[in-house]
Amino acid sequence: MAHSEVVQVPRRGRDVVELRAAPAHEPLSSCAFEWPRGWRTHTTDWQPPALFETAWLFGLTAAPGDALTVSVARFGLEVDALTFLRDRLGTAVCERAVRSAWTGLSVGAFDLGAPESSWRVVCSGPAVHVLEARGLARRYVDRAAATLRSLSGFEPPAERFGQVAVGPLRCLRPAAWQIVPEPATHGFHRAHLLRTSNEGHLAGYLRIFVVDRRIHAGEPPATLLARVETDLRRDGLVLGASVDDAGPGGPATRRVGTWRGLSVETRHAVRQVGPLLVALDGACPGADRAPLTRLNARRAFDVALATLSLGV
């Protein structure tokens, strides 16, 4: 297999370069980002990664202990990249984290205290680029992650998004998720987002429930949200306790349990968007039986929650 080709392009008037990495015949794994001049580049034979694995693209070093490694994972669809990274690192590492957060919808951050590693994961459509920084590289890794999708056309094409309209509310969805609207009833609006498998089975579910408080003025939110309770409980859904589960769209909660003897995971969030009270619920198979479906469902939930807005 050929090495990844790494090209350094000077940035006019600045002491940085644009690093462009393009494995031969592998555009889905290519990337480009900004980095200081003078770091040594290291490459190796490129091997496309298996599902849920990462493949090493290249590395950068300066003084001893200063290093950045760039790897890529590929899924064929949008996934929750930060959850993917935490699953790979394992519980023992995650318990030592000093920071785990998102910057926008594209960049996830996971930091251990110095002198240990800092990681950044960048969603590039169906690919996830993983940057691990040690030593001085920790100072520059945020800029690298922020520019990985923006400097050139080397990154893979992002998955297409479509708009969702739920009464006066708007948000986005990955293109693979289909909209099933429901008729509005006096200030209450509802829509369902579904993703089905290639065999036609339900693989993920999101429900968006909107209350227009210009119509339901004065009613307590708790009274209005009582209408959001899912009907699945009457069909055998058994859930554990709620735990905090923040994503790019901010605070949310997660519950795991079973449905008809199968593991499931649910997420829930409530937002005020102008005069609208919005509740978003998601359900998907548990990580033990459908890990890729779970990561995609989490991503769809995060995209919808982070892009909620009042329609014009």
Salt bridges, closest charged atoms under 4 A:
ASP15 OD1 - ARG37 NE 3.40
GLU18 OE1 - ARG11 NH1 3.81
GLU18 OE2 - ARG20 NE 3.02
GLU26 OE1 - ARG74 NH1 2.45
GLU34 OE1 - ARG11 NE 3.78
GLU34 OE1 - ARG14 NH1 3.03
GLU34 OE2 - ARG143 NE 2.95
ASP45 OD1 - HIS3 NE2 3.09
GLU53 OE1 - ARG88 NH1 3.28
GLU78 OE1 - ARG299 NE 2.89
ASP80 OD2 - ARG298 NE 2.75
ASP87 OD2 - ARG294 NH1 3.45
ASP111 OD2 - ARG99 NH1 3.22
ASP111 OD1 - ARG120 NH1 2.92
GLU116 OE1 - ARG96 NH2 2.44
ASP142 OD1 - ARG120 NE 2.60
GLU182 OE1 - ARG190 NE 3.03
GLU182 OE2 - HIS192 NE2 2.69
ASP212 OD2 - ARG214 NH2 2.89
GLU219 OE2 - HIS216 ND1 3.33
GLU229 OE1 - ARG233 NH1 3.07
ASP231 OD1 - ARG234 NH2 3.25
ASP235 OD2 - ARG260 NH2 2.80
ASP245 OD2 - ARG254 NE 3.77
ASP245 OD2 - ARG267 NE 2.95
ASP245 OD2 - ARG298 NH1 2.85
GLU265 OE1 - ARG294 NE 2.75
GLU265 OE2 - ARG298 NH1 3.16
ASP281 OD2 - ARG207 NH2 3.54
ASP281 OD1 - HIS268 ND1 2.67
ASP302 OD1 - ARG267 NH1 3.20
